[in-house]
Amino acid sequence: MLWTIIGILLVLWILGLVAKVGGALIHILLVAAVIIFIVNLVTGRNKAG
């Protein structure tokens, strides 16, 4: 689920860079997805360890 969201946001971000559509909103969502991904990695390692 998380990988799907990150993939979609990444595609939208690239389209936004090319077509200048969405601007700051896509960048904010992409940063939020990266933060969630990092938190998921950190908490996943704590549970496994």
Biopython code that builds the backbone (N, CA, C, O; Angstrom):
import numpy as np
from Bio.PDB.StructureBuilder import StructureBuilder

atoms = [
    (1, "MET", "N", (0.832, -1.197, 0.000)),
    (1, "MET", "CA", (0.000, 0.000, 0.000)),
    (1, "MET", "C", (0.872, 1.254, 0.000)),
    (1, "MET", "O", (0.651, 2.172, -0.790)),
    (2, "LEU", "N", (1.859, 1.284, 0.888)),
    (2, "LEU", "CA", (2.736, 2.448, 0.984)),
    (2, "LEU", "C", (3.536, 2.633, -0.300)),
    (2, "LEU", "O", (3.720, 3.758, -0.766)),
    (3, "TRP", "N", (4.013, 1.522, -0.873)),
    (3, "TRP", "CA", (4.789, 1.614, -2.118)),
    (3, "TRP", "C", (3.927, 2.127, -3.262)),
    (3, "TRP", "O", (4.418, 2.855, -4.125)),
    (4, "THR", "N", (2.657, 1.762, -3.282)),
    (4, "THR", "CA", (1.746, 2.245, -4.322)),
    (4, "THR", "C", (1.560, 3.748, -4.218)),
    (4, "THR", "O", (1.600, 4.455, -5.225)),
    (5, "ILE", "N", (1.356, 4.240, -2.996)),
    (5, "ILE", "CA", (1.178, 5.676, -2.790)),
    (5, "ILE", "C", (2.438, 6.439, -3.187)),
    (5, "ILE", "O", (2.360, 7.474, -3.849)),
    (6, "ILE", "N", (3.593, 5.927, -2.784)),
    (6, "ILE", "CA", (4.852, 6.587, -3.133)),
    (6, "ILE", "C", (5.041, 6.596, -4.649)),
    (6, "ILE", "O", (5.475, 7.600, -5.213)),
    (7, "GLY", "N", (4.725, 5.502, -5.300)),
    (7, "GLY", "CA", (4.855, 5.431, -6.756)),
    (7, "GLY", "C", (3.954, 6.420, -7.467)),
    (7, "GLY", "O", (4.382, 7.097, -8.402)),
    (8, "ILE", "N", (2.707, 6.506, -7.028)),
    (8, "ILE", "CA", (1.763, 7.443, -7.634)),
    (8, "ILE", "C", (2.225, 8.881, -7.423)),
    (8, "ILE", "O", (2.188, 9.690, -8.351)),
    (9, "LEU", "N", (2.661, 9.200, -6.204)),
    (9, "LEU", "CA", (3.135, 10.555, -5.929)),
    (9, "LEU", "C", (4.382, 10.891, -6.736)),
    (9, "LEU", "O", (4.555, 12.026, -7.180)),
    (10, "LEU", "N", (5.243, 9.908, -6.924)),
    (10, "LEU", "CA", (6.453, 10.147, -7.715)),
    (10, "LEU", "C", (6.101, 10.438, -9.164)),
    (10, "LEU", "O", (6.681, 11.337, -9.773)),
    (11, "VAL", "N", (5.156, 9.689, -9.723)),
    (11, "VAL", "CA", (4.717, 9.930, -11.102)),
    (11, "VAL", "C", (4.064, 11.304, -11.217)),
    (11, "VAL", "O", (4.331, 12.038, -12.168)),
    (12, "LEU", "N", (3.211, 11.657, -10.257)),
    (12, "LEU", "CA", (2.582, 12.979, -10.278)),
    (12, "LEU", "C", (3.613, 14.090, -10.151)),
    (12, "LEU", "O", (3.479, 15.140, -10.779)),
    (13, "TRP", "N", (4.649, 13.861, -9.336)),
    (13, "TRP", "CA", (5.702, 14.858, -9.160)),
    (13, "TRP", "C", (6.455, 15.076, -10.471)),
    (13, "TRP", "O", (6.731, 16.212, -10.854)),
    (14, "ILE", "N", (6.784, 13.980, -11.154)),
    (14, "ILE", "CA", (7.485, 14.101, -12.441)),
    (14, "ILE", "C", (6.600, 14.806, -13.457)),
    (14, "ILE", "O", (7.078, 15.666, -14.198)),
    (15, "LEU", "N", (5.317, 14.455, -13.505)),
    (15, "LEU", "CA", (4.400, 15.138, -14.416)),
    (15, "LEU", "C", (4.289, 16.623, -14.065)),
    (15, "LEU", "O", (4.195, 17.473, -14.951)),
    (16, "GLY", "N", (4.300, 16.920, -12.780)),
    (16, "GLY", "CA", (4.246, 18.311, -12.348)),
    (16, "GLY", "C", (5.470, 19.093, -12.776)),
    (16, "GLY", "O", (5.363, 20.265, -13.138)),
    (17, "LEU", "N", (6.640, 18.454, -12.740)),
    (17, "LEU", "CA", (7.854, 19.130, -13.191)),
    (17, "LEU", "C", (7.809, 19.376, -14.695)),
    (17, "LEU", "O", (8.233, 20.430, -15.169)),
    (18, "VAL", "N", (7.294, 18.404, -15.443)),
    (18, "VAL", "CA", (7.263, 18.521, -16.895)),
    (18, "VAL", "C", (6.177, 19.498, -17.340)),
    (18, "VAL", "O", (6.432, 20.362, -18.178)),
    (19, "ALA", "N", (4.983, 19.372, -16.794)),
    (19, "ALA", "CA", (3.836, 20.151, -17.265)),
    (19, "ALA", "C", (3.542, 21.368, -16.404)),
    (19, "ALA", "O", (2.631, 22.133, -16.720)),
    (20, "LYS", "N", (4.285, 21.567, -15.327)),
    (20, "LYS", "CA", (4.064, 22.687, -14.401)),
    (20, "LYS", "C", (2.633, 22.684, -13.855)),
    (20, "LYS", "O", (1.997, 23.731, -13.729)),
    (21, "VAL", "N", (2.141, 21.471, -13.533)),
    (21, "VAL", "CA", (0.788, 21.330, -13.001)),
    (21, "VAL", "C", (0.875, 20.855, -11.560)),
    (21, "VAL", "O", (1.665, 19.960, -11.259)),
    (22, "GLY", "N", (0.095, 21.423, -10.673)),
    (22, "GLY", "CA", (0.042, 20.966, -9.291)),
    (22, "GLY", "C", (0.995, 21.687, -8.370)),
    (22, "GLY", "O", (0.672, 21.923, -7.206)),
    (23, "GLY", "N", (2.151, 22.038, -8.862)),
    (23, "GLY", "CA", (3.115, 22.848, -8.127)),
    (23, "GLY", "C", (3.421, 22.382, -6.725)),
    (23, "GLY", "O", (3.850, 21.247, -6.519)),
    (24, "ALA", "N", (3.206, 23.246, -5.770)),
    (24, "ALA", "CA", (3.620, 23.020, -4.392)),
    (24, "ALA", "C", (2.874, 21.852, -3.743)),
    (24, "ALA", "O", (3.444, 21.156, -2.903)),
    (25, "LEU", "N", (1.628, 21.627, -4.111)),
    (25, "LEU", "CA", (0.842, 20.557, -3.486)),
    (25, "LEU", "C", (1.493, 19.201, -3.707)),
    (25, "LEU", "O", (1.587, 18.400, -2.777)),
    (26, "ILE", "N", (1.941, 18.938, -4.918)),
    (26, "ILE", "CA", (2.570, 17.652, -5.215)),
    (26, "ILE", "C", (3.878, 17.519, -4.455)),
    (26, "ILE", "O", (4.205, 16.435, -3.972)),
    (27, "HIS", "N", (4.634, 18.614, -4.344)),
    (27, "HIS", "CA", (5.893, 18.562, -3.601)),
    (27, "HIS", "C", (5.646, 18.283, -2.119)),
    (27, "HIS", "O", (6.385, 17.519, -1.498)),
    (28, "ILE", "N", (4.621, 18.892, -1.559)),
    (28, "ILE", "CA", (4.290, 18.662, -0.146)),
    (28, "ILE", "C", (3.873, 17.211, 0.062)),
    (28, "ILE", "O", (4.295, 16.582, 1.033)),
    (29, "LEU", "N", (3.053, 16.674, -0.832)),
    (29, "LEU", "CA", (2.620, 15.282, -0.710)),
    (29, "LEU", "C", (3.794, 14.322, -0.861)),
    (29, "LEU", "O", (3.856, 13.302, -0.174)),
    (30, "LEU", "N", (4.723, 14.646, -1.757)),
    (30, "LEU", "CA", (5.891, 13.789, -1.942)),
    (30, "LEU", "C", (6.765, 13.785, -0.701)),
    (30, "LEU", "O", (7.244, 12.731, -0.284)),
    (31, "VAL", "N", (6.977, 14.940, -0.113)),
    (31, "VAL", "CA", (7.766, 15.021, 1.124)),
    (31, "VAL", "C", (7.074, 14.246, 2.235)),
    (31, "VAL", "O", (7.733, 13.538, 2.997)),
    (32, "ALA", "N", (5.753, 14.368, 2.339)),
    (32, "ALA", "CA", (5.005, 13.624, 3.355)),
    (32, "ALA", "C", (5.150, 12.115, 3.134)),
    (32, "ALA", "O", (5.299, 11.364, 4.098)),
    (33, "ALA", "N", (5.108, 11.669, 1.884)),
    (33, "ALA", "CA", (5.256, 10.242, 1.590)),
    (33, "ALA", "C", (6.644, 9.748, 1.967)),
    (33, "ALA", "O", (6.786, 8.642, 2.489)),
    (34, "VAL", "N", (7.669, 10.552, 1.710)),
    (34, "VAL", "CA", (9.033, 10.161, 2.070)),
    (34, "VAL", "C", (9.176, 10.070, 3.588)),
    (34, "VAL", "O", (9.810, 9.143, 4.092)),
    (35, "ILE", "N", (8.596, 11.017, 4.320)),
    (35, "ILE", "CA", (8.656, 10.991, 5.786)),
    (35, "ILE", "C", (7.955, 9.747, 6.319)),
    (35, "ILE", "O", (8.476, 9.076, 7.210)),
    (36, "ILE", "N", (6.783, 9.436, 5.784)),
    (36, "ILE", "CA", (6.055, 8.243, 6.221)),
    (36, "ILE", "C", (6.862, 6.986, 5.916)),
    (36, "ILE", "O", (6.896, 6.057, 6.724)),
    (37, "PHE", "N", (7.509, 6.953, 4.758)),
    (37, "PHE", "CA", (8.335, 5.808, 4.375)),
    (37, "PHE", "C", (9.497, 5.622, 5.349)),
    (37, "PHE", "O", (9.784, 4.501, 5.768)),
    (38, "ILE", "N", (10.161, 6.711, 5.708)),
    (38, "ILE", "CA", (11.290, 6.635, 6.647)),
    (38, "ILE", "C", (10.817, 6.169, 8.017)),
    (38, "ILE", "O", (11.464, 5.329, 8.642)),
    (39, "VAL", "N", (9.705, 6.701, 8.488)),
    (39, "VAL", "CA", (9.162, 6.287, 9.774)),
    (39, "VAL", "C", (8.807, 4.797, 9.736)),
    (39, "VAL", "O", (9.038, 4.069, 10.701)),
    (40, "ASN", "N", (8.244, 4.357, 8.612)),
    (40, "ASN", "CA", (7.896, 2.939, 8.461)),
    (40, "ASN", "C", (9.147, 2.057, 8.511)),
    (40, "ASN", "O", (9.129, 0.994, 9.131)),
    (41, "LEU", "N", (10.219, 2.486, 7.868)),
    (41, "LEU", "CA", (11.462, 1.727, 7.896)),
    (41, "LEU", "C", (12.023, 1.639, 9.324)),
    (41, "LEU", "O", (12.441, 0.571, 9.771)),
    (42, "VAL", "N", (12.026, 2.763, 10.022)),
    (42, "VAL", "CA", (12.594, 2.799, 11.369)),
    (42, "VAL", "C", (11.779, 1.930, 12.326)),
    (42, "VAL", "O", (12.349, 1.153, 13.092)),
    (43, "THR", "N", (10.469, 2.054, 12.287)),
    (43, "THR", "CA", (9.639, 1.265, 13.198)),
    (43, "THR", "C", (9.659, -0.210, 12.816)),
    (43, "THR", "O", (9.560, -1.076, 13.684)),
    (44, "GLY", "N", (9.787, -0.501, 11.525)),
    (44, "GLY", "CA", (9.878, -1.897, 11.096)),
    (44, "GLY", "C", (11.141, -2.551, 11.589)),
    (44, "GLY", "O", (11.124, -3.719, 11.977)),
    (45, "ARG", "N", (12.226, -1.830, 11.583)),
    (45, "ARG", "CA", (13.491, -2.389, 12.074)),
    (45, "ARG", "C", (13.450, -2.583, 13.580)),
    (45, "ARG", "O", (14.024, -3.546, 14.088)),
    (46, "ASN", "N", (12.793, -1.704, 14.295)),
    (46, "ASN", "CA", (12.689, -1.856, 15.742)),
    (46, "ASN", "C", (11.881, -3.087, 16.113)),
    (46, "ASN", "O", (12.220, -3.786, 17.069)),
    (47, "LYS", "N", (10.819, -3.361, 15.372)),
    (47, "LYS", "CA", (9.996, -4.530, 15.645)),
    (47, "LYS", "C", (10.739, -5.819, 15.313)),
    (47, "LYS", "O", (10.616, -6.813, 16.030)),
    (48, "ALA", "N", (11.507, -5.802, 14.230)),
    (48, "ALA", "CA", (12.226, -6.993, 13.814)),
    (48, "ALA", "C", (13.418, -7.279, 14.722)),
    (48, "ALA", "O", (13.808, -8.432, 14.902)),
    (49, "GLY", "N", (13.994, -6.220, 15.292)),
    (49, "GLY", "CA", (15.200, -6.392, 16.113)),
    (49, "GLY", "C", (14.850, -6.854, 17.469)),
    (49, "GLY", "O", (15.735, -7.054, 18.301)),
]
sb = StructureBuilder()
sb.init_structure("model")
sb.init_model(0)
sb.init_chain("A")
sb.init_seg("    ")
for serial, (resi, resn, name, xyz) in enumerate(atoms, 1):
    if name == "N":
        sb.init_residue(resn, " ", resi, " ")
    sb.init_atom(name, np.array(xyz, "f"), 0.0, 1.0, " ", f" {name:<3s}", serial, name[0])
structure = sb.get_structure()
